[in-house]
Amino acid sequence: MPGRRWSHYLVVAAGYLFGAVALRAGLPAQIPPKWTMGPVTFWLGAPMVAFLLPTFIVSTDLLLRRLYTRDPEDVRRSSHDHLGAYDAIMLRVGCFVLGVHALVLLRLVGLLDGRAWASRVVPLMLGYTIIAVGNLLPKTRPNLALGIRTRRTLADRTLWIRIHRSTGYLLVTVGAILILSAIALRRPIGPLMILLAGPAAIVVVPLMMWRSKGGLT
């Protein structure tokens, strides 16, 4: 677990470093929003673009980790392996956000101009992240931060494990579809598969829960 936490710190540090380098390299100066005070206008967009996503990684991790270690009783008694599953999931989500952050900065400083492959990178990263989360989701236990949290799944450890094992398989399938579509399909069809895979998962998960003896109640 300590190794995973150090990896979190490195991801966040890399995000802030990328932002500082991009500011130094020359992000566009007039990025909204702006604040006008008399004759002087302060453009706030550049520092927000440079540092907002790393800050999002930090704040989200702090909030969800605090929730994860609260009730129900099963989590308070859980082993380091269960908390390690949370850390592993958040590390992969943080790496995805860091990748998006880097791509946004590269685009704004003009280093991705004319590179057709750039539009495929985000779907590829997202597909890999979804697959990784799908593999880790069955290792979680009832908690208030991650997973499908209903009264029944939070109260029934066996149901939680069964639902999240099935959901893990679904996420791996969705992630694989995103990766294959980003590689094989022509632009912009490949990246737009995100818009199809997401709603499909939203529809299928509740159906799986209805089949699991009233999991939505």
Backbone bond lengths (Angstrom), bond angles and torsions (degrees), N, CA, C in turn:
res aa  C-N    CA-C-N  psi(-1)  N-CA   C-N-CA  omega(-1)  CA-C   N-CA-C  phi
1 M - - - 1.465 - - 1.520 112.84 -
2 P 1.356 120.33 -43.76 1.458 118.96 177.77 1.515 113.12 -56.16
3 G 1.349 116.90 -37.11 1.457 119.62 179.20 1.513 112.03 -62.87
4 R 1.339 115.41 -38.80 1.462 118.58 177.93 1.521 111.14 -65.38
5 R 1.343 117.03 -39.79 1.453 119.57 -179.89 1.524 111.15 -65.21
6 W 1.332 117.65 -39.76 1.457 119.86 176.10 1.529 110.42 -62.25
7 S 1.330 116.07 -34.86 1.462 118.83 177.18 1.520 110.54 -64.57
8 H 1.328 117.89 -37.99 1.463 121.53 175.30 1.527 110.44 -58.97
9 Y 1.333 115.62 -47.32 1.464 119.52 -178.63 1.531 111.07 -61.67
10 L 1.324 116.61 -39.04 1.464 120.25 179.32 1.526 111.40 -65.85
11 V 1.331 116.51 -39.95 1.469 120.19 178.39 1.522 110.21 -61.48
12 V 1.332 116.68 -46.56 1.465 120.79 -179.71 1.531 110.54 -64.08
13 A 1.325 116.61 -45.26 1.463 120.33 179.53 1.526 110.74 -60.45
14 A 1.342 116.88 -41.08 1.458 120.13 178.23 1.525 110.85 -62.78
15 G 1.338 116.85 -39.12 1.463 120.16 178.99 1.516 112.09 -61.89
16 Y 1.334 116.54 -46.11 1.469 119.59 178.60 1.537 111.01 -66.93
17 L 1.328 116.77 -36.10 1.460 119.81 178.37 1.525 110.89 -64.58
18 F 1.338 116.96 -45.03 1.459 120.38 177.22 1.528 110.66 -58.20
19 G 1.351 116.24 -42.77 1.455 119.74 179.66 1.516 112.28 -62.79
20 A 1.335 116.58 -43.41 1.460 120.12 179.85 1.524 111.20 -64.41
21 V 1.332 116.44 -41.42 1.468 120.09 178.86 1.525 110.70 -64.51
22 A 1.341 116.59 -40.91 1.464 119.84 -179.83 1.529 110.95 -65.50
23 L 1.326 117.11 -39.99 1.467 119.60 176.17 1.519 110.57 -61.34
24 R 1.315 115.53 -42.29 1.466 120.12 179.64 1.520 111.43 -66.97
25 A 1.343 115.97 -37.15 1.468 120.13 -177.70 1.520 112.22 -73.16
26 G 1.321 115.87 -23.70 1.460 117.50 176.20 1.511 115.03 117.11
27 L 1.354 117.71 66.18 1.456 119.87 169.44 1.522 108.93 -65.80
28 P 1.337 117.94 151.58 1.469 119.43 176.56 1.527 110.44 -53.39
29 A 1.307 117.18 133.45 1.467 120.99 -173.33 1.518 112.39 -71.79
30 Q 1.325 117.55 -39.04 1.463 120.80 -172.70 1.521 111.14 -99.43
31 I 1.333 115.01 71.69 1.462 121.83 175.68 1.529 107.16 -106.09
32 P 1.351 118.70 122.72 1.465 120.40 177.32 1.535 110.32 -60.30
33 P 1.349 116.22 155.09 1.466 128.21 5.44 1.524 111.83 -83.63
34 K 1.311 113.86 171.03 1.460 119.02 178.67 1.526 109.80 -132.44
35 W 1.310 115.41 158.35 1.461 121.89 178.97 1.527 107.36 -130.25
36 T 1.336 115.48 121.62 1.461 121.16 -177.69 1.519 109.81 -104.54
37 M 1.322 115.68 128.63 1.461 121.53 177.18 1.520 107.51 -129.82
38 G 1.325 114.22 97.71 1.457 118.79 -175.49 1.518 110.47 66.34
39 P 1.321 117.05 -131.06 1.469 119.84 -178.97 1.529 113.25 -81.44
40 V 1.328 116.92 -5.11 1.466 120.70 -175.13 1.524 109.90 -102.82
41 T 1.343 116.11 133.68 1.470 122.56 177.07 1.519 109.53 -115.47
42 F 1.304 115.47 126.37 1.462 121.54 177.40 1.528 108.78 -104.96
43 W 1.321 115.53 118.80 1.460 120.83 176.76 1.526 108.59 -89.17
44 L 1.322 116.42 119.72 1.460 121.90 -173.47 1.520 113.12 -97.96
45 G 1.335 116.53 -8.55 1.462 119.56 -172.44 1.514 114.42 -64.94
46 A 1.347 117.59 -40.27 1.467 119.87 -175.15 1.530 112.35 -61.44
47 P 1.344 120.11 -51.21 1.465 118.70 177.48 1.521 112.76 -65.35
48 M 1.340 117.89 -31.12 1.463 119.65 177.20 1.523 110.68 -65.60
49 V 1.326 116.52 -45.11 1.465 120.37 177.95 1.524 110.32 -62.64
50 A 1.319 116.59 -37.79 1.463 120.69 -175.94 1.529 112.85 -69.64
51 F 1.343 117.07 -32.95 1.468 118.95 -169.56 1.524 115.03 -126.66
52 L 1.337 118.31 -2.78 1.461 119.44 -174.75 1.533 112.34 -68.05
53 L 1.322 118.30 -47.15 1.464 119.96 -175.81 1.532 112.71 -67.64
54 P 1.342 120.24 -41.53 1.469 117.80 173.37 1.523 112.67 -59.45
55 T 1.340 116.66 -37.89 1.461 119.74 176.66 1.519 111.17 -65.69
56 F 1.320 116.41 -35.57 1.467 120.83 176.13 1.525 110.48 -62.19
57 I 1.333 117.32 -42.05 1.461 120.45 178.70 1.525 110.27 -59.48
58 V 1.328 116.68 -46.68 1.465 120.92 -177.89 1.522 111.38 -63.66
59 S 1.329 116.81 -51.33 1.462 120.64 -175.03 1.522 111.78 -65.44
60 T 1.337 116.91 -40.32 1.462 120.13 179.54 1.523 111.06 -65.35
61 D 1.326 116.77 -43.45 1.459 119.90 179.68 1.527 111.23 -63.06
62 L 1.329 117.63 -43.62 1.465 120.70 179.95 1.527 111.35 -62.23
63 L 1.332 116.13 -43.41 1.461 119.91 -178.72 1.522 111.38 -66.62
64 L 1.338 116.91 -49.77 1.462 120.00 -175.69 1.525 111.80 -68.92
65 R 1.325 117.34 -35.81 1.464 118.87 179.48 1.522 110.70 -66.27
66 R 1.323 116.48 -36.37 1.466 119.58 177.52 1.524 110.31 -65.97
67 L 1.333 116.73 -41.58 1.459 119.95 177.09 1.532 111.56 -65.86
68 Y 1.329 115.76 -38.73 1.464 120.17 -176.59 1.527 111.50 -62.14
69 T 1.310 117.08 -35.27 1.459 120.47 -176.36 1.526 112.51 -90.05
70 R 1.323 117.87 4.58 1.464 120.86 174.05 1.519 110.00 -88.55
71 D 1.361 116.29 -167.55 1.459 120.87 176.54 1.527 109.50 -51.41
72 P 1.327 119.30 160.30 1.451 127.89 6.15 1.526 114.71 -77.13
73 E 1.343 114.65 177.26 1.450 121.12 -175.55 1.522 111.64 -57.35
74 D 1.317 117.73 -35.60 1.468 121.11 -175.80 1.517 111.38 -59.45
75 V 1.346 117.56 -35.32 1.458 120.35 -179.56 1.517 110.69 -76.08
76 R 1.342 117.17 -37.91 1.455 119.58 -179.76 1.519 111.43 -64.67
77 R 1.338 116.28 -27.96 1.462 119.80 177.90 1.521 112.09 -95.14
78 S 1.343 117.30 1.05 1.458 120.19 -171.05 1.520 111.21 -70.01
79 S 1.326 114.28 158.19 1.454 121.16 -179.14 1.522 110.05 -83.38
80 H 1.336 115.40 173.74 1.462 120.06 177.71 1.525 111.35 -62.85
81 D 1.353 117.40 -25.52 1.458 119.59 179.54 1.521 110.98 -62.11
82 H 1.330 117.61 -37.62 1.454 120.38 -178.62 1.523 110.65 -70.46
83 L 1.322 116.76 -43.29 1.460 119.38 175.50 1.518 110.33 -66.47
84 G 1.326 116.52 -33.15 1.456 120.15 175.58 1.514 112.21 -63.19
85 A 1.355 117.93 -34.21 1.462 120.87 176.64 1.521 110.46 -64.05
86 Y 1.350 116.18 -41.37 1.470 119.62 176.09 1.527 110.19 -61.05
87 D 1.333 116.94 -48.40 1.464 120.29 -178.25 1.525 111.12 -60.36
88 A 1.335 116.71 -39.93 1.464 120.10 -179.74 1.526 111.38 -65.96
89 I 1.340 116.72 -40.43 1.461 120.26 177.86 1.523 111.05 -63.50
90 M 1.336 116.11 -47.81 1.462 119.60 -177.52 1.524 111.63 -67.92
91 L 1.322 117.56 -30.07 1.460 119.79 175.87 1.519 110.40 -63.30
92 R 1.313 117.24 -43.19 1.460 120.50 -178.98 1.527 111.37 -70.18
93 V 1.325 116.46 -38.03 1.466 119.06 174.79 1.526 110.02 -64.16
94 G 1.337 116.90 -42.17 1.458 120.32 178.48 1.520 112.26 -62.00
95 C 1.336 117.09 -39.35 1.475 120.27 177.63 1.522 111.00 -64.48
96 F 1.339 117.08 -38.17 1.463 119.80 176.97 1.527 110.98 -63.18
97 V 1.340 116.47 -46.74 1.468 120.13 179.20 1.528 110.14 -62.31
98 L 1.339 116.88 -39.40 1.461 120.21 177.09 1.523 111.08 -61.74
99 G 1.337 117.18 -40.76 1.457 120.38 177.81 1.514 112.23 -63.02
100 V 1.341 116.48 -43.55 1.470 120.10 176.60 1.524 110.51 -62.01
101 H 1.322 115.86 -42.47 1.468 121.49 178.38 1.525 110.99 -57.43
102 A 1.332 116.04 -47.06 1.463 120.22 -179.65 1.525 111.30 -63.33
103 L 1.331 117.15 -41.23 1.463 120.01 -179.90 1.528 111.48 -65.26
104 V 1.334 116.73 -41.17 1.468 119.83 178.46 1.525 110.47 -61.09
105 L 1.320 116.22 -45.08 1.463 119.71 -179.54 1.533 111.32 -64.78
106 L 1.323 116.84 -42.71 1.466 120.13 178.61 1.529 111.48 -62.27
107 R 1.339 115.43 -38.52 1.460 119.04 178.49 1.526 110.82 -65.82
108 L 1.326 116.94 -42.21 1.462 119.80 -176.65 1.527 112.70 -69.55
109 V 1.321 117.33 -30.83 1.469 118.56 178.27 1.522 111.95 -88.12
110 G 1.335 116.71 1.17 1.458 120.74 172.37 1.509 116.34 88.41
111 L 1.327 118.45 10.39 1.459 119.93 -177.40 1.522 113.62 -82.64
112 L 1.331 117.75 -9.41 1.466 120.51 178.87 1.520 112.51 -108.30
113 D 1.319 117.32 7.30 1.467 119.84 -179.78 1.530 110.26 -62.42
114 G 1.342 114.59 130.12 1.450 119.97 176.78 1.516 115.11 78.61
115 R 1.311 118.25 7.80 1.463 121.35 -179.99 1.522 109.31 -102.11
116 A 1.330 115.88 102.54 1.460 121.37 -174.26 1.519 112.57 -65.37
117 W 1.328 116.72 -27.75 1.461 119.66 -176.77 1.521 112.70 -70.43
118 A 1.333 117.65 -15.82 1.469 120.50 -174.26 1.519 111.78 -62.23
119 S 1.352 117.58 -33.53 1.466 119.83 -177.77 1.522 112.17 -70.38
120 R 1.327 117.74 -15.57 1.466 120.69 179.90 1.525 112.74 -90.21
121 V 1.318 117.01 -12.86 1.457 119.35 -172.43 1.521 111.83 -68.87
122 V 1.335 117.45 -44.69 1.463 120.02 -178.20 1.526 111.75 -62.82
123 P 1.354 120.35 -47.29 1.467 118.37 175.34 1.534 113.38 -59.26
124 L 1.328 117.26 -36.48 1.463 119.49 177.42 1.524 111.16 -64.53
125 M 1.330 116.37 -46.39 1.465 119.91 179.06 1.525 110.97 -63.87
126 L 1.334 116.32 -41.64 1.456 119.71 -179.82 1.523 111.03 -64.57
127 G 1.338 116.71 -41.86 1.460 119.82 178.12 1.516 112.21 -60.57
128 Y 1.328 116.79 -44.93 1.459 120.32 178.04 1.528 110.55 -62.46
129 T 1.332 117.51 -42.02 1.465 120.89 -178.95 1.523 110.81 -64.15
130 I 1.325 116.98 -43.04 1.458 120.39 179.68 1.532 110.64 -63.57
131 I 1.333 117.42 -40.77 1.460 120.39 177.27 1.524 110.62 -62.59
132 A 1.329 116.89 -44.53 1.466 120.79 -179.90 1.523 111.42 -62.61
133 V 1.330 116.57 -43.44 1.462 119.98 178.29 1.521 110.81 -65.66
134 G 1.327 116.59 -40.10 1.456 119.92 177.43 1.514 113.16 -60.33
135 N 1.322 116.84 -37.10 1.469 120.28 177.68 1.529 112.28 -70.34
136 L 1.328 116.98 -30.23 1.465 121.04 -176.87 1.518 113.40 -90.41
137 L 1.320 117.72 -23.30 1.461 121.11 -174.20 1.533 113.31 -57.48
138 P 1.343 120.80 -40.15 1.464 119.29 179.12 1.533 113.75 -64.02
139 K 1.323 118.21 -15.52 1.463 120.70 179.64 1.524 112.82 -83.66
140 T 1.337 116.97 -10.06 1.462 119.54 178.31 1.524 109.78 -76.80
141 R 1.323 115.65 164.15 1.453 122.97 176.32 1.521 108.44 -128.27
142 P 1.337 119.30 165.42 1.471 120.52 -176.29 1.525 112.86 -46.73
143 N 1.315 115.75 124.44 1.462 121.43 -178.14 1.510 108.86 -154.69
144 L 1.321 116.03 170.72 1.457 122.08 -176.35 1.520 113.46 -98.61
145 A 1.330 117.86 5.48 1.461 120.77 -173.84 1.520 113.38 -111.34
146 L 1.323 117.69 -49.22 1.456 121.81 -172.64 1.520 110.54 -124.07
147 G 1.322 115.17 144.51 1.454 119.43 174.04 1.516 112.78 106.84
148 I 1.327 115.09 -171.40 1.468 122.96 179.96 1.521 107.12 -92.03
149 R 1.322 115.67 101.94 1.463 120.95 -170.40 1.524 109.76 -105.11
150 T 1.311 115.95 103.07 1.457 122.22 171.39 1.524 107.39 -124.32
151 R 1.327 116.36 170.58 1.460 118.82 178.87 1.519 111.69 -58.22
152 R 1.330 116.24 -39.62 1.460 119.22 -177.12 1.526 112.36 -72.64
153 T 1.342 117.88 -43.37 1.462 119.18 -179.22 1.524 111.23 -68.69
154 L 1.344 117.31 -34.29 1.462 119.70 178.53 1.523 111.78 -70.10
155 A 1.330 116.18 -29.28 1.469 119.76 -177.79 1.519 112.84 -89.60
156 D 1.317 117.60 -21.07 1.469 121.40 -174.00 1.527 108.95 -118.32
157 R 1.319 116.56 103.50 1.464 121.54 -176.81 1.532 111.73 -62.68
158 T 1.327 115.85 -39.17 1.471 119.83 -179.60 1.522 111.13 -65.24
159 L 1.329 116.30 -42.75 1.459 120.05 178.13 1.525 110.26 -64.13
160 W 1.345 116.33 -41.88 1.468 119.89 177.37 1.520 111.05 -55.05
161 I 1.330 116.71 -49.02 1.466 120.59 -177.76 1.519 110.67 -62.87
162 R 1.353 117.05 -43.03 1.462 120.39 -178.31 1.530 111.28 -65.53
163 I 1.335 116.45 -45.17 1.465 120.05 -179.81 1.525 110.63 -62.64
164 H 1.321 117.22 -43.30 1.460 119.57 -175.44 1.522 112.53 -77.74
165 R 1.309 117.50 -22.25 1.464 118.86 170.84 1.522 109.70 -67.74
166 S 1.341 116.80 -45.71 1.466 120.16 178.37 1.523 111.15 -64.93
167 T 1.328 116.65 -41.37 1.460 120.05 178.52 1.519 111.14 -64.67
168 G 1.325 116.65 -36.11 1.462 120.37 176.39 1.519 111.99 -60.21
169 Y 1.339 116.41 -43.74 1.468 119.63 176.64 1.527 110.71 -60.42
170 L 1.345 116.02 -41.78 1.460 120.02 179.99 1.523 111.19 -63.14
171 L 1.333 116.50 -44.07 1.461 119.68 -179.55 1.527 111.69 -64.02
172 V 1.319 116.98 -39.97 1.463 119.52 177.70 1.525 110.25 -61.36
173 T 1.328 116.94 -40.88 1.467 120.54 178.58 1.523 111.13 -64.39
174 V 1.352 116.16 -45.53 1.467 120.23 179.09 1.531 110.80 -61.45
175 G 1.336 116.54 -43.84 1.457 120.03 179.16 1.518 112.60 -61.64
176 A 1.340 116.01 -41.64 1.466 119.80 178.82 1.529 111.23 -63.95
177 I 1.335 116.71 -39.75 1.466 120.40 178.01 1.527 110.62 -62.64
178 L 1.334 116.46 -42.01 1.467 119.56 179.12 1.524 111.38 -62.79
179 I 1.324 116.23 -44.23 1.471 119.39 -179.48 1.522 110.97 -63.62
180 L 1.325 116.87 -47.73 1.458 120.35 -178.10 1.528 111.50 -64.55
181 S 1.337 116.35 -39.71 1.466 118.53 -179.89 1.522 111.21 -68.59
182 A 1.340 116.79 -37.65 1.469 119.13 178.96 1.519 111.42 -65.39
183 I 1.332 116.83 -32.59 1.470 120.71 -178.87 1.523 111.60 -82.11
184 A 1.345 115.68 -45.34 1.456 119.75 -167.15 1.523 114.19 -92.99
185 L 1.333 118.09 -31.77 1.455 119.71 -174.07 1.522 111.32 -88.66
186 R 1.312 114.96 152.58 1.460 120.39 -178.28 1.510 110.41 -74.22
187 R 1.325 115.37 153.80 1.450 121.12 174.10 1.524 109.24 -69.06
188 P 1.337 118.95 144.33 1.477 126.78 -3.18 1.516 112.82 -93.14
189 I 1.365 117.90 14.53 1.459 119.98 -174.39 1.521 111.40 -63.09
190 G 1.335 117.35 -43.08 1.456 120.06 -178.07 1.514 113.13 -56.61
191 P 1.344 119.33 -58.65 1.471 119.99 178.22 1.520 113.77 -58.20
192 L 1.341 118.02 -32.04 1.459 120.17 -178.49 1.524 112.66 -71.81
193 M 1.330 118.70 -8.71 1.462 120.77 174.93 1.518 110.86 -61.23
194 I 1.342 118.31 -22.75 1.465 121.26 175.09 1.526 109.77 -57.15
195 L 1.341 116.30 -39.21 1.460 120.38 -177.05 1.516 111.87 -70.75
196 L 1.336 117.87 -20.15 1.456 121.32 177.61 1.522 111.78 -92.64
197 A 1.334 116.23 -41.10 1.464 119.85 -175.91 1.522 111.31 -68.17
198 G 1.341 117.84 -38.67 1.455 120.55 -178.31 1.526 112.75 -61.35
199 P 1.351 118.76 -55.89 1.465 119.10 177.59 1.519 113.41 -60.01
200 A 1.338 117.55 -34.47 1.464 119.69 178.24 1.523 110.87 -61.59
201 A 1.331 116.48 -43.02 1.471 119.76 178.19 1.522 111.12 -64.66
202 I 1.342 117.19 -38.61 1.460 121.15 179.79 1.526 110.86 -62.63
203 V 1.316 117.41 -34.27 1.460 121.33 179.65 1.526 111.00 -77.21
204 V 1.328 117.27 -41.88 1.463 120.77 -172.82 1.522 112.36 -72.32
205 V 1.332 118.66 -38.69 1.468 120.71 -177.09 1.526 112.30 -59.62
206 P 1.344 120.15 -49.11 1.466 117.74 176.57 1.524 113.30 -60.08
207 L 1.332 117.63 -35.78 1.457 119.70 177.79 1.522 111.08 -62.51
208 M 1.327 117.09 -40.71 1.457 119.96 177.00 1.523 111.03 -62.70
209 M 1.315 116.80 -37.25 1.452 120.24 -178.83 1.524 111.48 -70.82
210 W 1.327 116.99 -36.34 1.461 119.11 176.30 1.522 110.66 -62.19
211 R 1.315 117.07 -33.51 1.469 120.04 179.91 1.522 112.03 -76.92
212 S 1.333 116.79 -15.00 1.471 119.39 -177.68 1.530 111.10 -94.09
213 K 1.312 116.87 50.54 1.467 123.30 172.48 1.529 112.22 59.41
214 G 1.323 115.23 53.49 1.451 118.97 173.61 1.509 114.21 74.64
215 G 1.327 117.89 37.34 1.459 120.57 -176.79 1.515 114.47 -63.35
216 L 1.339 118.62 -16.22 1.454 120.09 -179.26 1.519 113.08 -84.21
217 T 1.291 118.49 -8.14 1.461 120.20 -176.63 1.511 111.13 -87.20
